[in-house]
Amino acid sequence: MEDLRNASLSFFSDQQLCYADILPPFEVLARIEVAVLNFIRILTSPAPAVSDLPLIARNWSNGRVSQGMLTRVPWIYLSGSLCTRSLMRANAAKAFIRVWKVMEMCYKILAQEKRVTQRELFYKLICDSPDYFLSQLEVNRTIQDVVTLLRCSRYSLGIMASSRGLIAGRLLLEDPDEEVVDCSVCGSSGYAISGDLNLLDKLILKTDARYIIVVEKHAIFQRLSEDCIFNQIPSILITAKGYPDIATRFLLHRMSRAFPELPILALVDWNPAGLAILCTFKFGSIGMGLEAYRYACNVKWLGLRGDDVQLIPAESLVPLKPKDLQIAKSLMSSNILQENYREELASMVQTGQRADIEALYFHGYDFIGKFIAKKIVQANYI
């Protein structure tokens, strides 16, 4: 899989597609030192100046999708279009300084052989530099600026992923200390996915499942786990409790590489947000910048689909909210949606309604498991 990914990067090199490397700490430290030395060299030159920081633009207009020419999975990439952070423009000066502050902090973290979460980094930065960091969002965006400047992953910078994800079902996880977790006996709460990507990468994965089922909602995940649906349908259940965090996407991607024969099926609400969540798992996300492609998986849309709405009483359908319409507009303007996804999205907008998975409980609390089994048979996955 990794060889195909590298081949894909090489194939698209003529389009100047950009990506972040996974680097050892000593190489990241060297890249930071070179960036600092170049900055000092410019300042101390005969004609001193403060140059702008050239960063890869992280927006849909700069996004490209490899259409799976060399692999089954299309991925979101960013091309070589640049934006800048400038010390000479009032509206960008603080952002310029924030990049150097985060690089400084990452240098200290790596030199001390430590790792921190984005949240921990935020609290450290607001204590050290309160004039420049007012919110977690500013820290998150600046981390991505540093990723694009140094062309290395955030994990290479010493920043761990905070994880909301859970996993359950027919999966054995063996860590480097040879402790084995059986995810089929973790109860309705499932097993909490670690935010340490290095640990997740070292896990030995074993399964006799036939499917991997991505569940959008925590409550649905709990119901399916409590009912041990994975014994009726040999499967692994995974949830990020909504929009997927990096650690959950990383583990799903690892499973897709370890078990390439297993279909990955997504159970999401029939609304624009549900489709956006599915697309994030399937293609990656622009918000992840140069790292987006590393977490893409060949996820198939199990349900809810437009044809499933007939199973739901009209009283359970909910009008689309302004936020739903905003998400729909963003998805429609992107170039990642395949035609049948566009048709589903257009149908949502046209009807002005959304259907939540929970509405299937109208048929009984065990109906969702039956629904999944029927959809798998209809889709010819078996």
N, C-alpha and C positions, 0 to 999 in steps of 0.2 A: 504493500500500500504506500509506504513512504517513498519507494523508488518511483512509483507511478506519479506521486505528487511532485517529486523533483523533476520528473520528465515533463509534467504539465507546466511547471514554472519555466523550464527551459523552452518549451514549445511556444509559450506566450511572451518570451523575452522581447520579441520585436514590438510588443505593445507597451513596453516599459512597465509591466506589472510589478508591484512592489510588495515585499513581505518582510516579516521580522524573523531573524535567526534565533535559534535556541543556543545560547553560548555559555561556556563555563565562566565562573566569576572573574578569573584573571583577565579574560578577554574583554569583558564588560568594563572592568576597571581601566583597562588600557584605552578603550574607546572614550571613556569619560575624560581621562587624562589628555588625550589628543584633542578633544573638543575644548578643554580649558586652555591648553597651550596655543591652539589656533586663535582663540579669543584674545589671549594676552598678546600674541604676536601682532594682531591687527591694532590693538590699542597702543602698542609701543613702537609702531612703525613710524617712519619719517612723516607720513601723512596719516596720523591716527584717526580711526573712525570706529563706530560701533555698527557692525554689520547685522542685518536681519538674520533671524533663525529660519532657514528654509525647511518647512515641514510638509509632509504629504497631506493633501486635503482630504479630510474624512467626511465626505458627503456623497449623496447618491449620484450627483452629476459626475463625480470622479470614480464611481464604482463600475466595475466590469464583472461579468460572469463568465467563467470558463464553462462552456456548455457540455462538459463531460466528454470531450473528444477522446481523451486518453484514459479516462476512468468513468465509472458509472455515476459519479457524483459531481454535479456542477458546484463551483465554489464562488463566493464573492471575493474579488480582489480590488485593490486600489491601483490606479495607474500613476504615472509620474507627475501629475498636476500638483503644483505647490501652493500652499498658503504660507504666510510668514508671521512671526512674532517680532515686533520691532520695539526697541527701546526709545525710538525717536517719535513714535506716535502715541499720543496720550491714551487712546483707548486700548492700546496693546502693550503698553509699558509694563503693567503689572503681570500680564500673562508671560511676557518675556522673562521677567525676574523669577516668576514661579517655576519656570523650566529649570533654571540653574539651582534653585532651592531644592527641588525634588532630586535633581542629579546629585547634589551634594549629599542629601540624605541617603540616597541609594548607594553612593560610594561608601559611606560609613557602615551601612548595613552589610554590604558585601565584604568589606575589610574585616568586619567582626564575625563573619561567617554566620550571620543571623538571617532570619526571614520574618517579615511582618505582613499583616493584612492591610488592605487599603484603609480600613477604619483606624487601625493602630497608627498608620502613617499620618492620617488626618490629624489625630490628636497631638502627635509629636510636632507637626508643622504649625498648628494653630498656637502651640505654646512657644515655639521658637520664632515664628514669623507671623504674628497675629495681623499685621497690616496687609498681608498678601493672601492669606487663606481664610476665607469666611465660611466656606461650606464644603461638604464632602464632594459635591459635584465639581467644584474647582480643582480639588485634588485628583479626582478621577480623570478629568480632561487633561490635566497637566501630565499625569502618568502616560497617557496616550501620546502627548506631545514628545515626551522623552523617548517612548518606544519608536516613534517615527524619526526622531533625530538620530538615535543611536542604532536603529534598525535591529533591535533585539527584543525578545518577548518580555512581558512584564515579570514573568517568573524568573527570567535571567537577571532581572534587576533586583531580585530578592523580595518580590512582592507576591504574597500568597493570595489565593482566591478565597473569599468568604463563601461558604457553601450553605445553601438551604436544602440541598437535594437529599432524597431518600431512595433506597433501593430495596426490593423484596423479591422473593421467588426463587427459582431454581438456579442459584448461582453460589459458588464457593469462592471466597476471597482469601487468598493466602498471602500474608505480608512477609517482608524479608526476615522477620523473627520467627517465621514458620507458625504463627498463630493463624488459625483458620476460622473464618466466619461463614456460617451457613445462613444465607439470607432468607431461606424458607422457614426459619424458626424464630424470626425476629418480631413476630406479632404484627398487629395492625399498624404500628408506628414505623415498621421497616428499619433499615440500617442507615444511619446517618453517613453521608458521603463526606470524606475528609476534604478540606480545602488545600491540603498539601499535594500539589500536582506531582511532585517528585515521588511521594509515597504511592499515589495512584498509578504512576507509570511503572512502578516496580511490582505491583500486585500480580500474582499469578491467578488467572481467571479460569474457572472450570464450570461447565454447565451441561445439562442434558435437555435444555429448553429447545423449543422449536421457533419461538418468537420473542422479540423484545418489544414491550408495549410502553410507549411514552405516554404518561397520563398528565394532562394539564393541571388538574386540581388536586390539592392535598386531600380533601374530603373524599373524593372518588377513589384516590389511591388507597386510603385507609379502608374504605368499604371493600374494595377488591382484595386487599391483603387479608382483612378479617375473614372474608369468605374463602380464602385460599384458592382464588381463581386460577392461580398458577399450577394447581394440581389437576384442575379440570382441563385447562388449556396450558400445556407445558410451556411456561413463559417466564420472563424476567420483567418485573414492573419497575419503572423508574419515574420519578417526578422531581421537578424543580420548584413546585408550588407556584406556578405562574411562569413569568418570563424567565428563561433559563440562565442560571449563573454559570460562570466559567467551569467550576469544578464538575458540575453535573454534565455539562456538555463534553468535558474532557473524558470523563469516565464512559459516557455513551460512545464517544469516538473510539476509545480504547476497545470497548466491546465489539464495535463494528469491525475493527481490525482483527481482534482475536477470534471472532465468530462470523466471518464474512458470509456464511451461508444462511444466517438467521435474518429474516425480514424484520425491519424496524418499523413499527406501526404506531401512529399517533392518534390518541383519543383526546380531542379538543372540543371546546364549545363551537357552535356554528355562529360565529360572529367575527368581525375583523381582527379582534385581539387574538382569538384562537388561531386564526390563520397566520397572524404575525408570529406567534409562538412557534407554530409548526415550521415556518420559513426560517426562523432563527436556528432551530435545530438542523434544518435541511441544508441551508446555504451558508450559514454564518451571518454576521451582522456588520453593517458599516460602522457601528459604534465601537466595535473591536479593532477597527483600523487594520493594521498590517498583520494582525494575528487571526483575522476572521476565518480564513480558510482552514486553519489547523483543527477546527472543532466541527467541521461540516460532516454530516452523515447522510446516507441515502434513506431518508425517512419517508414513509408512504402515509398518505392521509386515510386512516381507517374510518374515522367519523368524528363528530357528527358531520354529515354531508347534507346537501339540499334535499336529497331523496329521503333522508331520515326524519325530516320535519313532520311528515305525515303521521309519525308515531306519537307526536306530542300534541296534547290538547291545545286548542287555540288560546285558552285562558292562561297557559303557561308561557306563551310567547311574549317577549318583552320588547318594547320599542327601542330602536338604536339610539344611543346617546350621542351628543356632539363629539365626544372623544372617539366613539366608534367610527363616526364618519371621517374624522381626521386621520385615523389609522388607515381606513379604507382608501382615502385619497393618496396617502403616502405610499401604500402598496401598489396602487394603480400606476403611480408615476415612476415606480422603479422598473428595472428591466429584468427582474428575477422571476416573475410569476409565469408559470407555464399556462397554456391557454385554458385548460379546464379549471385551474385555480382562479383565473380571471373571471370565468363564467360564474363560478360559485360566489365570488366577491360581488360581482354585479348583481346577482340575485339577492344577496343580503341587502344591498343598498336599495334595490328596486322595491322589495317588500317592506323595507324599513323596520324589519324585525330581527331579533336574535333568539336563538334557542340554546339553553344551557343544558349540559349533560344531565344535571339533577332532575330535569323535567321527565326523564325516562323512568323515574321512580313511580310515576303514575301507574305503571304496569307491575309494580312490586319491587321490593328492595333487592331482589336477586336478578332483576331483569337486565341490568347493565352487563353482567357476565354472559347472559344468553345473547344479548345484542352483539357483544364482541365476537362470540363464537360464530354467530350467523354471518357477520360481516366478513370474517376470515374465510369462511366457506364460499361466500359469494365472490370474493376477490380472487379465488383460486390460489390461495397461498398454500393450500394443502393438496 
